[in-house]
Amino acid sequence: MARFQFRFTASRLGLALTMLASIVAGAFATTAAHAQSGFGNILIADQFNNRVIEVNRYTHQVVWHFGNGSDLPGPHSIVGVNDAERIGPFTLMAGTGTPPGLPGCSDTVNGCPDNRVIITDPSGQIIWQYGQAGVTGSGPNQLNTPVHSLFVSNFPGHPGPHVLITDQGNQRIILVNLRHQIVWQYGTTGISGDGPNQLSNPNSAELLENHHVLIADENNNRVIEITTGLNLVKTFTDQGTVSGAAFASRLPNGDTLITDSNNNRIVEVNSNDQTVWQYFTNTDPASNPAPLPTRAVRLRNGDTLISDQFNHRVIEINKAGNIVFQQGALNVAGNGFNQLNGPYDAKVIGDFTGLTPPFDF
């Protein structure tokens, strides 16, 4: 497989760091929500189409995209993208890569690795990158199946801009500064387990406002809350029923919203790990029987935005469970107008998403 490594000039790196730092300082606007480029649009990690798209929720038109559809990672491509987040005018993306046998990958033997977390400017130029294109590893500036990334500015003991990366294949969560140094880690590199400082196929990590870290520990069928001192303080399993915890976020009311992928549901649990609300994505007669939803975020209006992966759609549902918005045709994969292929993540730009302050407006 071809290898590509993005290289900065010193001046470009300095400019990128300065611009990113200015976002953290709130330099883009007095009202932080409106500092988000594309405010109100929906940003989607369209996994098997190897692209990130921004769509207008009223017209369903794509108004911005990154990724030319290639299954080789490069300066204008991203493979098997699982996560995307808008940071002011920039976009943070996790190029996870695609295993053999799945759509969007032509190599049926070796698969199509990407293994990069990147930040692009509005023109689609990569201004920051961690990981090397197509290289799988655990050494300096190497990743193994990064599935989630989060831009943070207030991680305890590490002030300034950092990126929190869920490095799934290496069984770890790492905090990386903009100079590519790992400054914090949870999970023992390369070791899968459920003991202290161990994870099994982690799928997301969120920095909470209490300065704890909330981790969707997928193959351990649990969501854990840990201190930055690596102590486990809470475990959420919805009374042992969660199977395949794909994502979790803390809601303003203190509940925890879990994407319970193998059960094809989204479940909200309280602090006692009891079900408060749930929604199943496979109840429509035309649904894929096992759509394996991958991401759900609670919006500011109380609705929930769900990436319904193998139903090839992103839906917004209200508290009563009624669909009020849908991007993509139910159980129909494609890359044409209003079509998606295995969408893994979706967020309303500038809305509350469960992400770390200052971006959870």
Contacts in CASP RR format, 6 or more apart in sequence:
PFRMAT RR
TARGET T0000
AUTHOR 0000-0000-0000
METHOD contacts of the structure
MODEL  1
MARFQFRFTASRLGLALTMLASIVAGAFATTAAHAQSGFGNILIADQFNN
RVIEVNRYTHQVVWHFGNGSDLPGPHSIVGVNDAERIGPFTLMAGTGTPP
GLPGCSDTVNGCPDNRVIITDPSGQIIWQYGQAGVTGSGPNQLNTPVHSL
FVSNFPGHPGPHVLITDQGNQRIILVNLRHQIVWQYGTTGISGDGPNQLS
NPNSAELLENHHVLIADENNNRVIEITTGLNLVKTFTDQGTVSGAAFASR
LPNGDTLITDSNNNRIVEVNSNDQTVWQYFTNTDPASNPAPLPTRAVRLR
NGDTLISDQFNHRVIEINKAGNIVFQQGALNVAGNGFNQLNGPYDAKVIG
DFTGLTPPFDF
1 72 0 8 1.000
1 107 0 8 1.000
1 110 0 8 1.000
1 112 0 8 1.000
1 113 0 8 1.000
1 134 0 8 1.000
2 72 0 8 1.000
3 132 0 8 1.000
3 133 0 8 1.000
3 134 0 8 1.000
3 135 0 8 1.000
4 72 0 8 1.000
4 73 0 8 1.000
4 74 0 8 1.000
4 75 0 8 1.000
4 133 0 8 1.000
4 134 0 8 1.000
5 132 0 8 1.000
5 133 0 8 1.000
6 74 0 8 1.000
6 75 0 8 1.000
6 118 0 8 1.000
6 126 0 8 1.000
6 129 0 8 1.000
6 133 0 8 1.000
8 16 0 8 1.000
12 127 0 8 1.000
15 127 0 8 1.000
16 119 0 8 1.000
16 127 0 8 1.000
16 128 0 8 1.000
16 178 0 8 1.000
17 161 0 8 1.000
17 178 0 8 1.000
19 90 0 8 1.000
19 127 0 8 1.000
20 87 0 8 1.000
20 90 0 8 1.000
20 119 0 8 1.000
20 128 0 8 1.000
20 151 0 8 1.000
20 161 0 8 1.000
20 178 0 8 1.000
21 160 0 8 1.000
21 161 0 8 1.000
22 28 0 8 1.000
23 35 0 8 1.000
23 87 0 8 1.000
23 88 0 8 1.000
23 90 0 8 1.000
23 161 0 8 1.000
24 153 0 8 1.000
24 160 0 8 1.000
24 161 0 8 1.000
24 358 0 8 1.000
26 32 0 8 1.000
26 35 0 8 1.000
26 358 0 8 1.000
28 35 0 8 1.000
28 88 0 8 1.000
28 89 0 8 1.000
29 35 0 8 1.000
32 358 0 8 1.000
32 359 0 8 1.000
32 361 0 8 1.000
33 39 0 8 1.000
33 350 0 8 1.000
33 351 0 8 1.000
33 361 0 8 1.000
35 88 0 8 1.000
36 86 0 8 1.000
36 88 0 8 1.000
36 349 0 8 1.000
36 350 0 8 1.000
36 361 0 8 1.000
37 86 0 8 1.000
37 88 0 8 1.000
37 89 0 8 1.000
37 122 0 8 1.000
37 349 0 8 1.000
38 54 0 8 1.000
38 63 0 8 1.000
38 64 0 8 1.000
38 86 0 8 1.000
38 349 0 8 1.000
39 349 0 8 1.000
39 350 0 8 1.000
40 57 0 8 1.000
40 348 0 8 1.000
40 349 0 8 1.000
40 350 0 8 1.000
40 351 0 8 1.000
41 54 0 8 1.000
41 55 0 8 1.000
41 56 0 8 1.000
41 57 0 8 1.000
41 63 0 8 1.000
41 348 0 8 1.000
41 349 0 8 1.000
42 54 0 8 1.000
42 55 0 8 1.000
42 57 0 8 1.000
42 305 0 8 1.000
42 314 0 8 1.000
42 327 0 8 1.000
42 346 0 8 1.000
42 347 0 8 1.000
42 348 0 8 1.000
42 349 0 8 1.000
43 52 0 8 1.000
43 53 0 8 1.000
43 54 0 8 1.000
43 84 0 8 1.000
43 85 0 8 1.000
43 86 0 8 1.000
43 91 0 8 1.000
43 346 0 8 1.000
43 347 0 8 1.000
43 348 0 8 1.000
43 349 0 8 1.000
44 52 0 8 1.000
44 53 0 8 1.000
44 54 0 8 1.000
44 55 0 8 1.000
44 84 0 8 1.000
44 307 0 8 1.000
44 314 0 8 1.000
44 327 0 8 1.000
44 340 0 8 1.000
44 343 0 8 1.000
44 345 0 8 1.000
44 346 0 8 1.000
45 52 0 8 1.000
45 81 0 8 1.000
45 82 0 8 1.000
45 83 0 8 1.000
45 84 0 8 1.000
45 93 0 8 1.000
45 94 0 8 1.000
45 307 0 8 1.000
45 343 0 8 1.000
45 344 0 8 1.000
45 345 0 8 1.000
45 346 0 8 1.000
46 52 0 8 1.000
46 53 0 8 1.000
46 81 0 8 1.000
46 335 0 8 1.000
46 340 0 8 1.000
46 341 0 8 1.000
46 342 0 8 1.000
46 343 0 8 1.000
47 80 0 8 1.000
47 81 0 8 1.000
47 82 0 8 1.000
47 96 0 8 1.000
47 98 0 8 1.000
47 309 0 8 1.000
47 341 0 8 1.000
47 342 0 8 1.000
47 343 0 8 1.000
47 344 0 8 1.000
48 80 0 8 1.000
48 98 0 8 1.000
48 102 0 8 1.000
48 103 0 8 1.000
48 104 0 8 1.000
48 333 0 8 1.000
48 341 0 8 1.000
48 342 0 8 1.000
49 69 0 8 1.000
49 104 0 8 1.000
49 334 0 8 1.000
49 335 0 8 1.000
49 340 0 8 1.000
49 341 0 8 1.000
49 342 0 8 1.000
50 67 0 8 1.000
50 68 0 8 1.000
50 69 0 8 1.000
50 70 0 8 1.000
50 71 0 8 1.000
50 77 0 8 1.000
50 78 0 8 1.000
50 79 0 8 1.000
50 80 0 8 1.000
50 81 0 8 1.000
50 98 0 8 1.000
50 104 0 8 1.000
51 65 0 8 1.000
51 66 0 8 1.000
51 67 0 8 1.000
51 68 0 8 1.000
51 69 0 8 1.000
51 78 0 8 1.000
51 81 0 8 1.000
52 65 0 8 1.000
52 66 0 8 1.000
52 67 0 8 1.000
52 78 0 8 1.000
52 81 0 8 1.000
52 84 0 8 1.000
52 91 0 8 1.000
52 93 0 8 1.000
53 62 0 8 1.000
53 64 0 8 1.000
53 65 0 8 1.000
54 62 0 8 1.000
54 63 0 8 1.000
54 64 0 8 1.000
54 65 0 8 1.000
54 349 0 8 1.000
55 61 0 8 1.000
55 62 0 8 1.000
55 63 0 8 1.000
55 327 0 8 1.000
56 63 0 8 1.000
57 325 0 8 1.000
57 327 0 8 1.000
57 348 0 8 1.000
60 327 0 8 1.000
60 337 0 8 1.000
60 338 0 8 1.000
61 337 0 8 1.000
64 122 0 8 1.000
66 76 0 8 1.000
66 78 0 8 1.000
66 91 0 8 1.000
66 93 0 8 1.000
66 120 0 8 1.000
66 124 0 8 1.000
67 76 0 8 1.000
67 77 0 8 1.000
67 78 0 8 1.000
68 76 0 8 1.000
68 77 0 8 1.000
69 77 0 8 1.000
69 104 0 8 1.000
70 76 0 8 1.000
70 77 0 8 1.000
70 79 0 8 1.000
71 77 0 8 1.000
71 79 0 8 1.000
71 98 0 8 1.000
71 104 0 8 1.000
71 105 0 8 1.000
71 106 0 8 1.000
71 107 0 8 1.000
71 112 0 8 1.000
72 79 0 8 1.000
72 112 0 8 1.000
73 79 0 8 1.000
73 95 0 8 1.000
73 97 0 8 1.000
73 113 0 8 1.000
73 114 0 8 1.000
73 115 0 8 1.000
73 116 0 8 1.000
73 133 0 8 1.000
73 134 0 8 1.000
74 133 0 8 1.000
75 125 0 8 1.000
75 126 0 8 1.000
76 124 0 8 1.000
78 93 0 8 1.000
78 95 0 8 1.000
78 114 0 8 1.000
78 116 0 8 1.000
78 118 0 8 1.000
79 95 0 8 1.000
79 96 0 8 1.000
79 97 0 8 1.000
79 98 0 8 1.000
79 104 0 8 1.000
79 105 0 8 1.000
79 112 0 8 1.000
79 113 0 8 1.000
79 114 0 8 1.000
80 95 0 8 1.000
80 96 0 8 1.000
80 97 0 8 1.000
80 98 0 8 1.000
80 104 0 8 1.000
80 105 0 8 1.000
80 112 0 8 1.000
80 114 0 8 1.000
80 344 0 8 1.000
81 93 0 8 1.000
81 94 0 8 1.000
81 95 0 8 1.000
81 96 0 8 1.000
81 97 0 8 1.000
81 114 0 8 1.000
81 344 0 8 1.000
82 94 0 8 1.000
82 95 0 8 1.000
82 96 0 8 1.000
82 146 0 8 1.000
82 147 0 8 1.000
82 148 0 8 1.000
82 294 0 8 1.000
82 344 0 8 1.000
82 345 0 8 1.000
83 93 0 8 1.000
83 94 0 8 1.000
83 96 0 8 1.000
83 147 0 8 1.000
83 148 0 8 1.000
83 149 0 8 1.000
83 204 0 8 1.000
83 344 0 8 1.000
83 345 0 8 1.000
84 91 0 8 1.000
84 92 0 8 1.000
84 93 0 8 1.000
84 94 0 8 1.000
84 345 0 8 1.000
84 347 0 8 1.000
85 91 0 8 1.000
85 92 0 8 1.000
85 93 0 8 1.000
85 149 0 8 1.000
85 150 0 8 1.000
85 151 0 8 1.000
85 347 0 8 1.000
85 355 0 8 1.000
85 359 0 8 1.000
86 92 0 8 1.000
86 347 0 8 1.000
86 349 0 8 1.000
86 350 0 8 1.000
87 119 0 8 1.000
87 151 0 8 1.000
87 359 0 8 1.000
89 121 0 8 1.000
89 122 0 8 1.000
90 119 0 8 1.000
90 120 0 8 1.000
90 121 0 8 1.000
90 122 0 8 1.000
90 127 0 8 1.000
91 119 0 8 1.000
91 120 0 8 1.000
92 117 0 8 1.000
92 118 0 8 1.000
92 119 0 8 1.000
92 149 0 8 1.000
92 150 0 8 1.000
92 151 0 8 1.000
92 163 0 8 1.000
93 117 0 8 1.000
93 118 0 8 1.000
93 119 0 8 1.000
93 120 0 8 1.000
93 149 0 8 1.000
94 117 0 8 1.000
94 146 0 8 1.000
94 147 0 8 1.000
94 148 0 8 1.000
94 149 0 8 1.000
94 165 0 8 1.000
94 166 0 8 1.000
95 114 0 8 1.000
95 115 0 8 1.000
95 116 0 8 1.000
95 117 0 8 1.000
95 118 0 8 1.000
95 146 0 8 1.000
96 114 0 8 1.000
96 115 0 8 1.000
96 145 0 8 1.000
96 146 0 8 1.000
96 147 0 8 1.000
96 168 0 8 1.000
97 105 0 8 1.000
97 111 0 8 1.000
97 112 0 8 1.000
97 113 0 8 1.000
97 114 0 8 1.000
97 115 0 8 1.000
97 145 0 8 1.000
98 104 0 8 1.000
98 105 0 8 1.000
98 111 0 8 1.000
98 112 0 8 1.000
99 105 0 8 1.000
99 111 0 8 1.000
100 107 0 8 1.000
100 108 0 8 1.000
100 109 0 8 1.000
100 110 0 8 1.000
100 111 0 8 1.000
101 108 0 8 1.000
101 111 0 8 1.000
103 333 0 8 1.000
103 341 0 8 1.000
103 342 0 8 1.000
104 112 0 8 1.000
104 341 0 8 1.000
105 111 0 8 1.000
105 112 0 8 1.000
106 112 0 8 1.000
113 134 0 8 1.000
113 135 0 8 1.000
113 136 0 8 1.000
113 145 0 8 1.000
114 133 0 8 1.000
114 134 0 8 1.000
115 131 0 8 1.000
115 132 0 8 1.000
115 133 0 8 1.000
115 134 0 8 1.000
115 135 0 8 1.000
115 136 0 8 1.000
115 137 0 8 1.000
115 142 0 8 1.000
115 143 0 8 1.000
115 144 0 8 1.000
115 145 0 8 1.000
115 146 0 8 1.000
116 129 0 8 1.000
116 130 0 8 1.000
116 131 0 8 1.000
116 132 0 8 1.000
116 133 0 8 1.000
116 134 0 8 1.000
116 143 0 8 1.000
116 146 0 8 1.000
117 129 0 8 1.000
117 130 0 8 1.000
117 131 0 8 1.000
117 143 0 8 1.000
117 146 0 8 1.000
117 149 0 8 1.000
117 163 0 8 1.000
117 165 0 8 1.000
117 176 0 8 1.000
118 126 0 8 1.000
118 128 0 8 1.000
118 129 0 8 1.000
118 130 0 8 1.000
119 126 0 8 1.000
119 127 0 8 1.000
119 128 0 8 1.000
119 129 0 8 1.000
119 151 0 8 1.000
120 126 0 8 1.000
120 127 0 8 1.000
121 127 0 8 1.000
128 178 0 8 1.000
130 141 0 8 1.000
130 143 0 8 1.000
130 163 0 8 1.000
130 165 0 8 1.000
130 176 0 8 1.000
130 180 0 8 1.000
131 141 0 8 1.000
131 142 0 8 1.000
131 143 0 8 1.000
131 146 0 8 1.000
132 141 0 8 1.000
132 142 0 8 1.000
135 142 0 8 1.000
136 142 0 8 1.000
136 143 0 8 1.000
136 144 0 8 1.000
136 145 0 8 1.000
137 143 0 8 1.000
137 144 0 8 1.000
137 170 0 8 1.000
138 144 0 8 1.000
138 167 0 8 1.000
138 170 0 8 1.000
138 189 0 8 1.000
138 190 0 8 1.000
140 180 0 8 1.000
141 180 0 8 1.000
143 165 0 8 1.000
143 167 0 8 1.000
143 170 0 8 1.000
144 167 0 8 1.000
144 168 0 8 1.000
144 169 0 8 1.000
144 170 0 8 1.000
145 167 0 8 1.000
145 168 0 8 1.000
145 169 0 8 1.000
145 170 0 8 1.000
146 165 0 8 1.000
146 166 0 8 1.000
146 167 0 8 1.000
146 168 0 8 1.000
147 166 0 8 1.000
147 168 0 8 1.000
147 202 0 8 1.000
147 203 0 8 1.000
147 204 0 8 1.000
148 165 0 8 1.000
148 166 0 8 1.000
148 203 0 8 1.000
148 204 0 8 1.000
148 205 0 8 1.000
148 247 0 8 1.000
149 163 0 8 1.000
149 164 0 8 1.000
149 165 0 8 1.000
149 166 0 8 1.000
150 163 0 8 1.000
150 164 0 8 1.000
150 165 0 8 1.000
150 205 0 8 1.000
150 206 0 8 1.000
150 207 0 8 1.000
150 355 0 8 1.000
150 356 0 8 1.000
151 161 0 8 1.000
151 162 0 8 1.000
151 163 0 8 1.000
151 356 0 8 1.000
151 359 0 8 1.000
152 161 0 8 1.000
152 162 0 8 1.000
152 163 0 8 1.000
152 164 0 8 1.000
152 175 0 8 1.000
152 207 0 8 1.000
152 356 0 8 1.000
153 159 0 8 1.000
153 160 0 8 1.000
153 161 0 8 1.000
153 162 0 8 1.000
153 358 0 8 1.000
154 160 0 8 1.000
154 207 0 8 1.000
154 211 0 8 1.000
154 356 0 8 1.000
154 357 0 8 1.000
154 358 0 8 1.000
155 162 0 8 1.000
155 164 0 8 1.000
155 175 0 8 1.000
155 184 0 8 1.000
155 207 0 8 1.000
155 228 0 8 1.000
156 211 0 8 1.000
156 228 0 8 1.000
157 228 0 8 1.000
158 175 0 8 1.000
158 177 0 8 1.000
158 183 0 8 1.000
158 184 0 8 1.000
161 177 0 8 1.000
161 178 0 8 1.000
162 175 0 8 1.000
162 176 0 8 1.000
162 177 0 8 1.000
162 178 0 8 1.000
162 183 0 8 1.000
163 175 0 8 1.000
163 176 0 8 1.000
163 178 0 8 1.000
164 173 0 8 1.000
164 174 0 8 1.000
164 175 0 8 1.000
164 176 0 8 1.000
164 205 0 8 1.000
164 207 0 8 1.000
164 213 0 8 1.000
164 356 0 8 1.000
165 173 0 8 1.000
165 174 0 8 1.000
165 175 0 8 1.000
165 176 0 8 1.000
166 173 0 8 1.000
166 202 0 8 1.000
166 203 0 8 1.000
166 204 0 8 1.000
166 205 0 8 1.000
166 215 0 8 1.000
167 173 0 8 1.000
167 174 0 8 1.000
168 201 0 8 1.000
168 202 0 8 1.000
168 203 0 8 1.000
168 218 0 8 1.000
169 190 0 8 1.000
169 201 0 8 1.000
170 189 0 8 1.000
170 190 0 8 1.000
171 187 0 8 1.000
171 188 0 8 1.000
171 189 0 8 1.000
171 190 0 8 1.000
171 191 0 8 1.000
171 192 0 8 1.000
171 193 0 8 1.000
171 198 0 8 1.000
171 199 0 8 1.000
171 200 0 8 1.000
171 201 0 8 1.000
171 202 0 8 1.000
172 185 0 8 1.000
172 186 0 8 1.000
172 187 0 8 1.000
172 188 0 8 1.000
172 189 0 8 1.000
172 190 0 8 1.000
172 199 0 8 1.000
172 202 0 8 1.000
173 185 0 8 1.000
173 186 0 8 1.000
173 187 0 8 1.000
173 199 0 8 1.000
173 202 0 8 1.000
173 205 0 8 1.000
173 213 0 8 1.000
173 215 0 8 1.000
174 182 0 8 1.000
174 184 0 8 1.000
174 185 0 8 1.000
175 182 0 8 1.000
175 183 0 8 1.000
175 184 0 8 1.000
175 185 0 8 1.000
176 182 0 8 1.000
176 183 0 8 1.000
177 183 0 8 1.000
184 228 0 8 1.000
186 197 0 8 1.000
186 199 0 8 1.000
186 205 0 8 1.000
186 213 0 8 1.000
186 215 0 8 1.000
186 226 0 8 1.000
186 230 0 8 1.000
187 197 0 8 1.000
187 198 0 8 1.000
187 199 0 8 1.000
187 202 0 8 1.000
188 197 0 8 1.000
188 198 0 8 1.000
191 198 0 8 1.000
192 198 0 8 1.000
192 199 0 8 1.000
192 200 0 8 1.000
192 201 0 8 1.000
192 219 0 8 1.000
193 199 0 8 1.000
193 200 0 8 1.000
193 220 0 8 1.000
194 200 0 8 1.000
194 217 0 8 1.000
194 220 0 8 1.000
194 222 0 8 1.000
196 230 0 8 1.000
196 232 0 8 1.000
197 230 0 8 1.000
199 215 0 8 1.000
199 217 0 8 1.000
199 220 0 8 1.000
200 217 0 8 1.000
200 218 0 8 1.000
200 219 0 8 1.000
200 220 0 8 1.000
201 217 0 8 1.000
201 218 0 8 1.000
201 219 0 8 1.000
201 220 0 8 1.000
202 215 0 8 1.000
202 216 0 8 1.000
202 217 0 8 1.000
202 218 0 8 1.000
203 216 0 8 1.000
203 217 0 8 1.000
203 218 0 8 1.000
203 244 0 8 1.000
203 245 0 8 1.000
203 246 0 8 1.000
203 247 0 8 1.000
203 294 0 8 1.000
204 215 0 8 1.000
204 216 0 8 1.000
204 246 0 8 1.000
204 247 0 8 1.000
204 248 0 8 1.000
205 213 0 8 1.000
205 214 0 8 1.000
205 215 0 8 1.000
205 216 0 8 1.000
206 213 0 8 1.000
206 214 0 8 1.000
206 215 0 8 1.000
206 248 0 8 1.000
206 249 0 8 1.000
206 250 0 8 1.000
206 354 0 8 1.000
206 355 0 8 1.000
206 356 0 8 1.000
207 213 0 8 1.000
207 214 0 8 1.000
207 356 0 8 1.000
208 214 0 8 1.000
208 225 0 8 1.000
208 250 0 8 1.000
208 356 0 8 1.000
209 250 0 8 1.000
209 357 0 8 1.000
211 227 0 8 1.000
211 228 0 8 1.000
212 225 0 8 1.000
212 226 0 8 1.000
212 227 0 8 1.000
212 228 0 8 1.000
212 233 0 8 1.000
213 225 0 8 1.000
213 226 0 8 1.000
213 227 0 8 1.000
213 228 0 8 1.000
214 223 0 8 1.000
214 224 0 8 1.000
214 225 0 8 1.000
214 248 0 8 1.000
214 249 0 8 1.000
214 250 0 8 1.000
214 256 0 8 1.000
215 223 0 8 1.000
215 224 0 8 1.000
215 225 0 8 1.000
215 226 0 8 1.000
215 248 0 8 1.000
216 223 0 8 1.000
216 245 0 8 1.000
216 246 0 8 1.000
216 247 0 8 1.000
216 248 0 8 1.000
216 258 0 8 1.000
216 259 0 8 1.000
217 223 0 8 1.000
217 224 0 8 1.000
217 245 0 8 1.000
218 244 0 8 1.000
218 245 0 8 1.000
218 246 0 8 1.000
218 261 0 8 1.000
219 244 0 8 1.000
220 245 0 8 1.000
221 237 0 8 1.000
221 240 0 8 1.000
221 242 0 8 1.000
221 243 0 8 1.000
221 244 0 8 1.000
221 245 0 8 1.000
222 235 0 8 1.000
222 236 0 8 1.000
222 237 0 8 1.000
222 242 0 8 1.000
222 245 0 8 1.000
223 235 0 8 1.000
223 236 0 8 1.000
223 237 0 8 1.000
223 242 0 8 1.000
223 245 0 8 1.000
223 248 0 8 1.000
223 256 0 8 1.000
223 258 0 8 1.000
224 232 0 8 1.000
224 234 0 8 1.000
224 235 0 8 1.000
224 236 0 8 1.000
225 232 0 8 1.000
225 233 0 8 1.000
225 234 0 8 1.000
225 235 0 8 1.000
225 236 0 8 1.000
226 232 0 8 1.000
226 233 0 8 1.000
227 233 0 8 1.000
234 271 0 8 1.000
235 273 0 8 1.000
236 242 0 8 1.000
236 248 0 8 1.000
236 256 0 8 1.000
236 258 0 8 1.000
236 269 0 8 1.000
236 273 0 8 1.000
237 273 0 8 1.000
238 258 0 8 1.000
238 260 0 8 1.000
238 267 0 8 1.000
238 269 0 8 1.000
238 273 0 8 1.000
238 274 0 8 1.000
238 275 0 8 1.000
239 273 0 8 1.000
239 274 0 8 1.000
239 275 0 8 1.000
241 260 0 8 1.000
241 263 0 8 1.000
242 258 0 8 1.000
242 260 0 8 1.000
242 263 0 8 1.000
242 267 0 8 1.000
243 260 0 8 1.000
243 261 0 8 1.000
243 262 0 8 1.000
243 263 0 8 1.000
244 260 0 8 1.000
244 261 0 8 1.000
244 262 0 8 1.000
244 263 0 8 1.000
245 258 0 8 1.000
245 259 0 8 1.000
245 260 0 8 1.000
245 261 0 8 1.000
246 259 0 8 1.000
246 260 0 8 1.000
246 261 0 8 1.000
246 292 0 8 1.000
246 293 0 8 1.000
246 294 0 8 1.000
246 295 0 8 1.000
247 258 0 8 1.000
247 259 0 8 1.000
247 294 0 8 1.000
247 295 0 8 1.000
247 296 0 8 1.000
248 256 0 8 1.000
248 257 0 8 1.000
248 258 0 8 1.000
248 259 0 8 1.000
249 256 0 8 1.000
249 257 0 8 1.000
249 297 0 8 1.000
249 298 0 8 1.000
249 353 0 8 1.000
249 354 0 8 1.000
249 355 0 8 1.000
250 256 0 8 1.000
250 257 0 8 1.000
250 354 0 8 1.000
251 257 0 8 1.000
251 268 0 8 1.000
251 298 0 8 1.000
251 354 0 8 1.000
252 352 0 8 1.000
254 270 0 8 1.000
254 271 0 8 1.000
255 268 0 8 1.000
255 269 0 8 1.000
255 270 0 8 1.000
255 271 0 8 1.000
255 276 0 8 1.000
256 268 0 8 1.000
256 269 0 8 1.000
257 266 0 8 1.000
257 267 0 8 1.000
257 268 0 8 1.000
257 296 0 8 1.000
257 297 0 8 1.000
257 298 0 8 1.000
257 304 0 8 1.000
258 266 0 8 1.000
258 267 0 8 1.000
258 268 0 8 1.000
258 269 0 8 1.000
259 266 0 8 1.000
259 293 0 8 1.000
259 294 0 8 1.000
259 295 0 8 1.000
259 296 0 8 1.000
259 306 0 8 1.000
260 266 0 8 1.000
260 267 0 8 1.000
261 292 0 8 1.000
261 293 0 8 1.000
261 294 0 8 1.000
261 309 0 8 1.000
262 292 0 8 1.000
263 280 0 8 1.000
264 280 0 8 1.000
264 281 0 8 1.000
264 282 0 8 1.000
264 290 0 8 1.000
264 291 0 8 1.000
264 292 0 8 1.000
264 293 0 8 1.000
265 278 0 8 1.000
265 279 0 8 1.000
265 280 0 8 1.000
265 281 0 8 1.000
265 293 0 8 1.000
266 278 0 8 1.000
266 279 0 8 1.000
266 281 0 8 1.000
266 293 0 8 1.000
266 296 0 8 1.000
266 304 0 8 1.000
266 306 0 8 1.000
267 275 0 8 1.000
267 277 0 8 1.000
267 278 0 8 1.000
268 275 0 8 1.000
268 276 0 8 1.000
268 277 0 8 1.000
268 278 0 8 1.000
269 275 0 8 1.000
269 276 0 8 1.000
270 276 0 8 1.000
277 319 0 8 1.000
279 304 0 8 1.000
279 306 0 8 1.000
279 317 0 8 1.000
279 321 0 8 1.000
281 287 0 8 1.000
281 291 0 8 1.000
281 293 0 8 1.000
281 306 0 8 1.000
281 308 0 8 1.000
281 311 0 8 1.000
281 315 0 8 1.000
282 288 0 8 1.000
282 289 0 8 1.000
282 290 0 8 1.000
282 291 0 8 1.000
282 311 0 8 1.000
284 330 0 8 1.000
286 330 0 8 1.000
286 331 0 8 1.000
287 311 0 8 1.000
287 330 0 8 1.000
287 331 0 8 1.000
288 310 0 8 1.000
288 311 0 8 1.000
288 331 0 8 1.000
290 310 0 8 1.000
291 308 0 8 1.000
291 309 0 8 1.000
291 310 0 8 1.000
291 311 0 8 1.000
291 331 0 8 1.000
292 309 0 8 1.000
292 310 0 8 1.000
293 306 0 8 1.000
293 307 0 8 1.000
293 308 0 8 1.000
293 309 0 8 1.000
294 307 0 8 1.000
294 309 0 8 1.000
294 344 0 8 1.000
294 345 0 8 1.000
295 306 0 8 1.000
295 307 0 8 1.000
295 344 0 8 1.000
295 345 0 8 1.000
295 346 0 8 1.000
296 304 0 8 1.000
296 305 0 8 1.000
296 306 0 8 1.000
296 307 0 8 1.000
297 304 0 8 1.000
297 305 0 8 1.000
297 346 0 8 1.000
297 347 0 8 1.000
297 352 0 8 1.000
297 353 0 8 1.000
297 354 0 8 1.000
298 304 0 8 1.000
298 352 0 8 1.000
298 354 0 8 1.000
299 305 0 8 1.000
299 316 0 8 1.000
299 348 0 8 1.000
299 351 0 8 1.000
299 352 0 8 1.000
299 353 0 8 1.000
300 351 0 8 1.000
300 352 0 8 1.000
300 361 0 8 1.000
302 318 0 8 1.000
302 319 0 8 1.000
303 316 0 8 1.000
303 317 0 8 1.000
303 318 0 8 1.000
303 319 0 8 1.000
303 324 0 8 1.000
304 316 0 8 1.000
304 317 0 8 1.000
305 314 0 8 1.000
305 315 0 8 1.000
305 316 0 8 1.000
305 346 0 8 1.000
305 347 0 8 1.000
305 348 0 8 1.000
306 314 0 8 1.000
306 315 0 8 1.000
306 316 0 8 1.000
306 317 0 8 1.000
306 346 0 8 1.000
307 314 0 8 1.000
307 343 0 8 1.000
307 344 0 8 1.000
307 345 0 8 1.000
307 346 0 8 1.000
308 314 0 8 1.000
308 315 0 8 1.000
308 343 0 8 1.000
309 342 0 8 1.000
309 343 0 8 1.000
309 344 0 8 1.000
310 331 0 8 1.000
310 342 0 8 1.000
311 330 0 8 1.000
311 331 0 8 1.000
312 328 0 8 1.000
312 329 0 8 1.000
312 330 0 8 1.000
312 331 0 8 1.000
312 332 0 8 1.000
312 333 0 8 1.000
312 334 0 8 1.000
312 339 0 8 1.000
312 340 0 8 1.000
312 341 0 8 1.000
312 342 0 8 1.000
312 343 0 8 1.000
313 326 0 8 1.000
313 327 0 8 1.000
313 328 0 8 1.000
313 329 0 8 1.000
313 330 0 8 1.000
313 340 0 8 1.000
313 343 0 8 1.000
314 326 0 8 1.000
314 327 0 8 1.000
314 328 0 8 1.000
314 340 0 8 1.000
314 343 0 8 1.000
314 346 0 8 1.000
315 323 0 8 1.000
315 325 0 8 1.000
315 326 0 8 1.000
315 327 0 8 1.000
316 323 0 8 1.000
316 324 0 8 1.000
316 325 0 8 1.000
316 326 0 8 1.000
317 323 0 8 1.000
317 324 0 8 1.000
318 324 0 8 1.000
327 338 0 8 1.000
327 340 0 8 1.000
327 343 0 8 1.000
327 346 0 8 1.000
328 338 0 8 1.000
328 339 0 8 1.000
328 340 0 8 1.000
329 338 0 8 1.000
329 339 0 8 1.000
332 339 0 8 1.000
333 339 0 8 1.000
333 340 0 8 1.000
333 341 0 8 1.000
333 342 0 8 1.000
334 340 0 8 1.000
334 341 0 8 1.000
335 341 0 8 1.000
347 353 0 8 1.000
347 355 0 8 1.000
350 359 0 8 1.000
350 361 0 8 1.000
351 361 0 8 1.000
352 360 0 8 1.000
352 361 0 8 1.000
353 359 0 8 1.000
353 360 0 8 1.000
354 360 0 8 1.000
END
